[in-house]
Amino acid sequence: MKISIALLLMIFAPSYAIADMKSADKHYFEGDYELAFEEYSTEAEQGILKAQIRIAKMYLNAIGTIKDLDRAFFWYEKAADRGSALAQYNVATFYAKGIGRMQDKDLAFKYYSLSAQQGNVDAQTSLAQAYYSGTITDRNYEEAFHWYQKAANNGNNIAQNNMGLLYFQGQGVPKDQKQAYKWFYISGQNGYGLGGKNYRKLEPLFKYGEISLMQKEAKQWLKDNP
């Protein structure tokens, strides 16, 4: 009989958690942030990953509660150590920028790497920038290109622009002005102003037919990667 009761508890407990999360989400998106905060707090304490991430955001941005960087970090770290790529990215940013704590380059690099490997595009871009600039790890243009390429393929317009820069300067990849133009164009078409300026600066280097062909290839890439 005890086994049956335990099994029933295991089966039905998640449904209560789901119901409570739905209530918290409802209040959050309706703008009743204080009530949502109370509900998310309860769920976060019970180990609900989504609630831990949401309450961290609420502490960070003073949504439904006072701004508290220590509590924000506490909940992001809990979620990060449970494998959340978003939380790992935020923990990395806390460490990289020294938000509410001492800057720690090694931990920033660790958490950016964990998040980037899970496909978080912001972490991929940040990791690429770290490799490019040598800020929190040793400078490595090949690794910078690797991570910019992943972020660019995942739609990040800054990474797309920086792909163009690496191709133009021949850093981490053989110099290729046509590839540089293509990535600048893709970045610009995706709404990044600097990307638009950069591909226009390169146009005097090419013949009209070459420009048309490169734009055609870039537009096809954009079509294939919406």
N, C-alpha and C positions, 0 to 999 in steps of 0.2 A: 504493500500500500504506500509506503514511503517513497518507493521508486516511482510509482505512478504520479504522486503529488509533485515530485521533483521534475518529472518530465512535463507535467502540465504547466509548471511555473516557467520552464525553459521555453515552452511553446508560446505561452500567452504574454510573457513579459515584453518581448519586442513590439507587439502590437500596441501596447500602451505607450511605449516610447515613440512609436511612429505617430500615434494620435496626438501626443503632447507636442511633438515637433511640428505637426501640421497647425496646431493652435498657435504656437510661437511664430511660425512663418506667417500665418494669417495676420496676427497682430503687428508683426514687423512691417509687412508690405502695406498695411492699412495706416501706418504711421503711429501706432500706439506703442512707441518704443520702450517706455518704462515697463509695461506689462510683458512685452516680448522679452525684454532683458531678464525679468524674473523667471520666465519660463525657460529661456535658454540656459540660465544659470543652473536651474534644477537638472536639466538634461545633460549639461556639461559635467556636472558633478557625478552623474551616473555613467559617464564614459561615452556619451554619444558624440562621435567625432565631428559631425557637422555643427553641433551646438558649441563645441569647444572653439571651432574656427570662427563662428559668428560672434560669440561673446568676446573673443579676442579683438575682433574688428570693432565692436561696440566700445570696448575700453579704449582702443587706440584713437577712435574718432569722436569720443564723447557722445555716443548715440544711446540715449535712454539711461545714461549713467555719467559719472564724472570721468574725465580723461585720466587714465591710470596706465602709464607705460609699463610699470612692473607687472600688473595683472595681465595686460595685453600680451607681454612677452611670455608670462607663465603659461597662458592657454595656448599660444602659438607653439611653444616648445613642446607641450604635451601632445598636441596634434602632430607636430613634426616628427616626434619620436615614434609615433604610431604609423608614420608613412605618408602623411598628407603632403603632396608636392607643393600645394599653395602655402601651407604653414611653413614648410621648409624654406621656401623662398622668402617669406616674411621674417623668419628667424635669421636667415642670412643677411637680410637688409638691416636688421637691428644691429647685428655684429659689425657689418661693413661700415655703417655710418655712425656707430657708437650711440644709438638711440636709447636713452635711458640706462646705459651701462657703458663700461669701457669697450672701446673698439677692440675687436679680436679678429685679425685677418685670417688666421688659420680656421677658426670656426665659421667665419663667413664663407670661405672657400669650400669647406666641407658641406655646408648646407646648400649653397648654390649648386654644387656638383650633384648632390642627392636629388635635388628638385629638377635640375636640368636633365638628368638621366631618366627621369620619369616623364619628360616631355613638356614640362612647364616652360612656355615660350619666353616669359619674362626672365626666368632663371637662366635659360640658354643664352639670352642676349646679355645679361649681366655677367655670366661666366666668360663669354667671348670678350666683353669689354675688359674684364679683369686680366685675361691673357694678353690682350692687345696692349694695355697700358702698363701692365706689371704692378698693379696697385696692391692686390692681396695675394698674388702668387708670382712666380717668375714669368717674365715676358716670353711668350711663345706664339709667334704669328701663325704657325701651322694649326695649333690648337684654337687660336682665335678664329681662323677661317673655318675650322670644323664646326664650331658652335654657332658662329654667325650663319653658316649655311643651314644648319638645322632650324634655327630661329627664322631665317628667311623663308625656308620652305614651309614653315608653320604660319607664315603670314605677317611676321613682324616687319613693319615698314622701315624702322630704323636699322634693323639687321640687314635688310635688303639694300639700303643705301651703303652700309658699311661693307657689304660684299663687293659693291661697285668700287669702293675705295681701295680695298685690298687687291682687286684685279688691276686697278689703274696703277697702283704703286708697286705691284709685284711682291706683296708681302704675304708669305705663307702659301703662295700659289704663283705659277708663272704669270708674268705681266700679260694682260690681254685687254686692250682698249675696247674691243667689241663686247666682251663680257661685262666690262665695267659699264658701258653704255646701257646694256640690257638691264642690269640690276638697278642702275640709277633710274631708268625709265619705269621699271616695275615699282620701285619705291615711290616715285612721284605719282604714278597712277593710283597707288594705294593711299594717297593723301599726305605723304611726307614732303613738305615744301622744299627741303634741302635736296632731296632726291630729284625733284623737278628741276631745280636750278643746276644741279650737277650734269644731268644728261644734256641740257641745253648748252652748257659750256663746252661739252665734247663735240657737238655737232659740226663745228668747223673742221674737225679732223677727218671727216668722212664725206664721201660723195653722196648725192641725194639717193641714189639707188641703194646704197649700203644702209642709210638711215631707215628707209622704208622697210628693208628686209629685217633689220634688227628690231624695229617696232612691231613688225608682224610676228616675229618670234616671241617677243615679250608679251604681246597681247594673247598669243596662244597659251603661253605659260599662265597668264592670269585667268584665262578661261578654264584651263585644266586644274587650276588651284584656287578655286573661289574662296 
